[in-house]
Amino acid sequence: MKYTLYFGRIVVRVFLGVLLTGILVAPASSNSRMEAAPDFTLMNRSGEMVSLNDFRGQVVLINFWATWCAPCRKEMPFLEQIYQRYERLGVTLLGVNVEDGPEEAKAFLKETPVSFPVLFDMDKTVSSLYGVEAMPTTILVDRQGNVRFVHYGYQAGYENDYQDQIRTLVRERL
C-alpha cells in the first residue's frame, strides 16, 4: 500500500511536470478567428490621433509591443520589412506601444527606425480591449474589419507566418 501511494505521487508529479513544461515551452499560438476588431483611437508619434477605422478596406497588422520586451525589439526590423513589402498592396501595420509614456519608445525608434505608424496605448485601454496577455501580440485584421489571426509572443520565423496570412487576406476582396 505504501509503495502504491508513493508510485501514485510520482506519476502525478511527472504528469504535472509535463503539463507545466508544455504550457511554458509551447510555441506562441496563432489562432484563426472571425470577429469584429474593436475600433480604437490612439496618439501617434507626431501627436495626431489615429483610429483603426481610418484603415477600413485595408489589411491591418496590429503589433502590441514594449521596449522592455526583447522579442519585441528583435521582431521590429522584420515588421518594417513586411510593411515595406506589402504596403503597396493595401496593407498597413500599426505598432502599438504599451508603455506608460512615449519617451523610451521614441528613443528606441531612433536606434531602430520604422516607417509604419507607431501609436501609444499609455493607459493600456486598447491592449485590454484586445486581450493582450503576452508581449508581443500580433493581430491581423481583414479588409472588412474582422480579427482573423492572433499571435502571442515571437520567435524567429514567425514573420513568415505573418506574410503567409497577409497574402491570404490580400487575396480576399471586400
RAURMO-V314859 format. One record per pair of residues at least 6 apart in sequence whose C-alpha atoms are under 7 Angstrom apart, sorted by the first residue. I is the first residue (numbers start at 1). J is the second residue. D is the distance in whole Angstrom. If there is no record, write none. Layout:
BEGIN
I:J:D ; I:J:D
END
This chain:
BEGIN
28:151:6 ; 28:152:5 ; 28:153:5 ; 28:154:7 ; 29:151:5 ; 29:152:6 ; 30:149:6 ; 30:150:5 ; 30:151:4 ; 31:149:5 ; 31:150:5 ; 31:151:7 ; 32:148:5 ; 32:149:5 ; 32:150:7 ; 33:147:6 ; 33:148:5 ; 33:149:6 ; 34:146:6 ; 34:147:6 ; 34:148:5 ; 35:146:5 ; 35:147:5 ; 36:145:6 ; 36:146:4 ; 36:147:6 ; 37:141:7 ; 37:145:6 ; 37:146:5 ; 37:147:5 ; 39:51:7 ; 39:52:5 ; 39:53:6 ; 40:51:5 ; 40:52:6 ; 40:126:7 ; 41:49:6 ; 41:50:5 ; 41:51:4 ; 41:52:7 ; 42:49:5 ; 42:50:5 ; 42:51:7 ; 42:119:6 ; 42:120:6 ; 42:121:7 ; 43:49:4 ; 43:50:6 ; 43:119:6 ; 43:120:6 ; 44:50:7 ; 44:117:7 ; 44:118:6 ; 44:119:4 ; 44:120:6 ; 45:118:6 ; 45:119:7 ; 56:143:6 ; 56:144:7 ; 56:145:6 ; 57:143:4 ; 57:144:6 ; 58:90:5 ; 58:91:6 ; 58:92:7 ; 58:142:7 ; 58:143:5 ; 59:90:6 ; 59:91:5 ; 59:92:6 ; 59:141:6 ; 59:142:5 ; 59:143:5 ; 59:169:7 ; 59:170:7 ; 60:91:6 ; 60:92:5 ; 60:93:6 ; 60:140:6 ; 60:141:5 ; 60:142:7 ; 61:92:6 ; 61:93:5 ; 61:94:6 ; 61:138:7 ; 61:139:6 ; 61:140:5 ; 61:141:6 ; 62:93:6 ; 62:94:5 ; 62:95:6 ; 62:96:7 ; 62:138:6 ; 62:139:5 ; 62:140:6 ; 63:94:6 ; 63:95:5 ; 63:96:6 ; 63:136:7 ; 63:137:6 ; 63:138:4 ; 63:139:6 ; 64:95:6 ; 64:96:5 ; 64:97:6 ; 64:98:7 ; 64:135:7 ; 64:136:5 ; 64:137:5 ; 64:138:6 ; 65:72:6 ; 65:96:6 ; 65:97:5 ; 65:98:6 ; 65:135:6 ; 65:136:5 ; 66:72:7 ; 66:97:5 ; 66:98:6 ; 66:99:6 ; 67:73:6 ; 67:104:7 ; 67:105:6 ; 67:108:7 ; 69:135:7 ; 71:154:6 ; 72:135:7 ; 72:136:6 ; 78:159:7 ; 80:114:6 ; 80:115:7 ; 83:92:7 ; 83:93:6 ; 83:116:7 ; 93:116:6 ; 93:117:7 ; 94:116:7 ; 94:117:5 ; 94:118:6 ; 94:119:7 ; 95:117:6 ; 95:118:5 ; 95:119:6 ; 96:118:6 ; 96:119:5 ; 96:120:6 ; 96:121:6 ; 97:119:6 ; 97:120:5 ; 97:121:6 ; 98:120:6 ; 98:121:5 ; 98:122:6 ; 98:124:6 ; 99:122:6 ; 100:122:5 ; 100:123:7 ; 101:122:6 ; 102:120:7 ; 134:152:6 ; 134:153:6 ; 135:152:7 ; 135:153:5 ; 136:152:6 ; 136:153:5 ; 136:154:6 ; 137:151:6 ; 137:152:5 ; 137:153:6 ; 138:150:6 ; 138:151:5 ; 138:152:7 ; 139:147:7 ; 139:149:6 ; 139:150:5 ; 139:151:6 ; 140:147:6 ; 140:148:6 ; 140:149:5 ; 140:150:6 ; 141:147:4 ; 141:148:6 ; 142:148:6 ; 142:169:6 ; 143:174:6 ; 144:174:6
END
